[in-house]
Amino acid sequence: MLNKILLMLLLSVSVFAQKPKMKKIFNGKDLKGWIVPDDKNCWTVEDGLLKVKSEPTKKGSILWTEKNYENFIIQVDFKMGDGRVDSGIFLKSELNQVQIGISGSLKRDMTASPYVIGKMYPKEATKVKDILKTQDWNTMKVKVVGKSYQVWLNGIEVMDYTTESIPESGPIGLQLHPGNEMSIYYKNLSIAKL
């Protein structure tokens, strides 16, 4: 009897210790699963990449997932293109964002830092200067649980933040900031529900 109990405990611990299963949210062929903005020419898929490029009026836009998420891990590969790259990942609304590239307000790179409406950049990610590859692919992972989120850049944890303004549930968005002439590329976008 004791052996059965120990076996059951071991099995339950191993199930909880497993890594969350990541599921692709970008298929590399089209924008299925995403709400495409009116300025769809800014968001194109080519050679397995999501290519984001400002259009002549530089009005900017956001590409949102069709699905809503509560607690999750999102992982993306990104490569900065031409111009002043100012992009990021919106977490469940436009209230909370993880920055990618140059902050328009601070005029410096704030990659992996939280941007929160009403608080701007309440915390700055650490070690980014040493980790970020400005001419190559980078991997960003964001884990959102409740009102807290953590960010890893190229496998190294660089930021954790807790905010009261994050909704319980919502979509995930990719930003093309208005006012900039820029391009950025994304691939390997995946998510795991927690």
VENZIZI-V557070 format. One record per residue. N is the residue number from 1. RES is the residue in three letters. OMEGA is omega as a letter, one per 40 degrees, with the letter a starting at -180 (999 if undefined). Layout:
BEGIN
n=N res=RES omega=OMEGA
n=N res=RES omega=OMEGA
END
This chain:
BEGIN
n=1 res=MET omega=i
n=2 res=LEU omega=i
n=3 res=ASN omega=i
n=4 res=LYS omega=i
n=5 res=ILE omega=i
n=6 res=LEU omega=i
n=7 res=LEU omega=i
n=8 res=MET omega=i
n=9 res=LEU omega=i
n=10 res=LEU omega=i
n=11 res=LEU omega=a
n=12 res=SER omega=i
n=13 res=VAL omega=a
n=14 res=SER omega=i
n=15 res=VAL omega=a
n=16 res=PHE omega=a
n=17 res=ALA omega=a
n=18 res=GLN omega=i
n=19 res=LYS omega=i
n=20 res=PRO omega=a
n=21 res=LYS omega=i
n=22 res=MET omega=i
n=23 res=LYS omega=a
n=24 res=LYS omega=i
n=25 res=ILE omega=i
n=26 res=PHE omega=a
n=27 res=ASN omega=i
n=28 res=GLY omega=a
n=29 res=LYS omega=a
n=30 res=ASP omega=a
n=31 res=LEU omega=i
n=32 res=LYS omega=a
n=33 res=GLY omega=a
n=34 res=TRP omega=i
n=35 res=ILE omega=a
n=36 res=VAL omega=i
n=37 res=PRO omega=i
n=38 res=ASP omega=a
n=39 res=ASP omega=a
n=40 res=LYS omega=i
n=41 res=ASN omega=i
n=42 res=CYS omega=a
n=43 res=TRP omega=a
n=44 res=THR omega=i
n=45 res=VAL omega=a
n=46 res=GLU omega=i
n=47 res=ASP omega=i
n=48 res=GLY omega=a
n=49 res=LEU omega=i
n=50 res=LEU omega=a
n=51 res=LYS omega=a
n=52 res=VAL omega=a
n=53 res=LYS omega=i
n=54 res=SER omega=i
n=55 res=GLU omega=a
n=56 res=PRO omega=a
n=57 res=THR omega=i
n=58 res=LYS omega=a
n=59 res=LYS omega=i
n=60 res=GLY omega=i
n=61 res=SER omega=a
n=62 res=ILE omega=i
n=63 res=LEU omega=a
n=64 res=TRP omega=i
n=65 res=THR omega=i
n=66 res=GLU omega=a
n=67 res=LYS omega=i
n=68 res=ASN omega=a
n=69 res=TYR omega=i
n=70 res=GLU omega=i
n=71 res=ASN omega=a
n=72 res=PHE omega=i
n=73 res=ILE omega=i
n=74 res=ILE omega=i
n=75 res=GLN omega=i
n=76 res=VAL omega=i
n=77 res=ASP omega=i
n=78 res=PHE omega=i
n=79 res=LYS omega=a
n=80 res=MET omega=i
n=81 res=GLY omega=a
n=82 res=ASP omega=i
n=83 res=GLY omega=i
n=84 res=ARG omega=a
n=85 res=VAL omega=i
n=86 res=ASP omega=a
n=87 res=SER omega=i
n=88 res=GLY omega=a
n=89 res=ILE omega=i
n=90 res=PHE omega=a
n=91 res=LEU omega=i
n=92 res=LYS omega=i
n=93 res=SER omega=i
n=94 res=GLU omega=a
n=95 res=LEU omega=a
n=96 res=ASN omega=a
n=97 res=GLN omega=i
n=98 res=VAL omega=a
n=99 res=GLN omega=i
n=100 res=ILE omega=i
n=101 res=GLY omega=a
n=102 res=ILE omega=i
n=103 res=SER omega=i
n=104 res=GLY omega=a
n=105 res=SER omega=a
n=106 res=LEU omega=i
n=107 res=LYS omega=i
n=108 res=ARG omega=a
n=109 res=ASP omega=i
n=110 res=MET omega=a
n=111 res=THR omega=i
n=112 res=ALA omega=i
n=113 res=SER omega=i
n=114 res=PRO omega=i
n=115 res=TYR omega=a
n=116 res=VAL omega=i
n=117 res=ILE omega=a
n=118 res=GLY omega=a
n=119 res=LYS omega=a
n=120 res=MET omega=i
n=121 res=TYR omega=a
n=122 res=PRO omega=a
n=123 res=LYS omega=i
n=124 res=GLU omega=i
n=125 res=ALA omega=a
n=126 res=THR omega=i
n=127 res=LYS omega=a
n=128 res=VAL omega=a
n=129 res=LYS omega=a
n=130 res=ASP omega=a
n=131 res=ILE omega=a
n=132 res=LEU omega=i
n=133 res=LYS omega=a
n=134 res=THR omega=a
n=135 res=GLN omega=a
n=136 res=ASP omega=a
n=137 res=TRP omega=i
n=138 res=ASN omega=i
n=139 res=THR omega=i
n=140 res=MET omega=i
n=141 res=LYS omega=i
n=142 res=VAL omega=i
n=143 res=LYS omega=a
n=144 res=VAL omega=i
n=145 res=VAL omega=a
n=146 res=GLY omega=a
n=147 res=LYS omega=a
n=148 res=SER omega=i
n=149 res=TYR omega=i
n=150 res=GLN omega=a
n=151 res=VAL omega=i
n=152 res=TRP omega=i
n=153 res=LEU omega=a
n=154 res=ASN omega=i
n=155 res=GLY omega=a
n=156 res=ILE omega=i
n=157 res=GLU omega=a
n=158 res=VAL omega=a
n=159 res=MET omega=i
n=160 res=ASP omega=a
n=161 res=TYR omega=i
n=162 res=THR omega=a
n=163 res=THR omega=i
n=164 res=GLU omega=a
n=165 res=SER omega=a
n=166 res=ILE omega=i
n=167 res=PRO omega=i
n=168 res=GLU omega=a
n=169 res=SER omega=i
n=170 res=GLY omega=i
n=171 res=PRO omega=i
n=172 res=ILE omega=a
n=173 res=GLY omega=i
n=174 res=LEU omega=a
n=175 res=GLN omega=i
n=176 res=LEU omega=a
n=177 res=HIS omega=i
n=178 res=PRO omega=i
n=179 res=GLY omega=a
n=180 res=ASN omega=i
n=181 res=GLU omega=a
n=182 res=MET omega=i
n=183 res=SER omega=i
n=184 res=ILE omega=a
n=185 res=TYR omega=i
n=186 res=TYR omega=i
n=187 res=LYS omega=i
n=188 res=ASN omega=i
n=189 res=LEU omega=a
n=190 res=SER omega=a
n=191 res=ILE omega=i
n=192 res=ALA omega=i
n=193 res=LYS omega=i
n=194 res=LEU omega=999
END
